[in-house]
């Protein structure tokens, strides 16, 4: 199951709610991943704000988002078992091994794993592995959609500053 092309959500207007949720989430996944396209490694790592937020860091953080909501929440495995940072802030930390290519590929793989993990679930199925307690998949989809949209907005602004600054 591969990611739909960008703007897939526009084609989901008359589809069931689940298809619409997944289309909007995939649009944001794809556009966040694409924020790194055409940049140099230096540009992708450039820090323009006081926090650890960089374009490369945003996409790396999005990998954690996928794994928290579609691995930890579904499988109840710990973050240590999954191999992700304990806190969201730590997920923005870049290592020397983090490159545009490696982060984009890891992000695509995390998104594909998320799609696979949810493929047999219904929107009302309850995920039990989140610290908030049991949550229905439809709530998780809405939360992830909100988070991805927020980070996409951050990425749009950072990319504009990098390319026009």
Secondary structure as GFF3:
##gff-version 3
##sequence-region A 1 165
A	DSSP	three_ten_helix	8	12	.	.	.	ID=ss1
A	DSSP	alpha_helix	17	34	.	.	.	ID=ss2
A	DSSP	alpha_helix	41	45	.	.	.	ID=ss3
A	DSSP	alpha_helix	55	67	.	.	.	ID=ss4
A	DSSP	pi_helix	68	72	.	.	.	ID=ss5
A	DSSP	alpha_helix	73	75	.	.	.	ID=ss6
A	DSSP	alpha_helix	79	82	.	.	.	ID=ss7
A	DSSP	three_ten_helix	89	92	.	.	.	ID=ss8
A	DSSP	alpha_helix	100	118	.	.	.	ID=ss9
A	DSSP	beta_strand	126	127	.	.	.	ID=ss10
A	DSSP	beta_strand	135	136	.	.	.	ID=ss11
A	DSSP	alpha_helix	137	164	.	.	.	ID=ss12
###
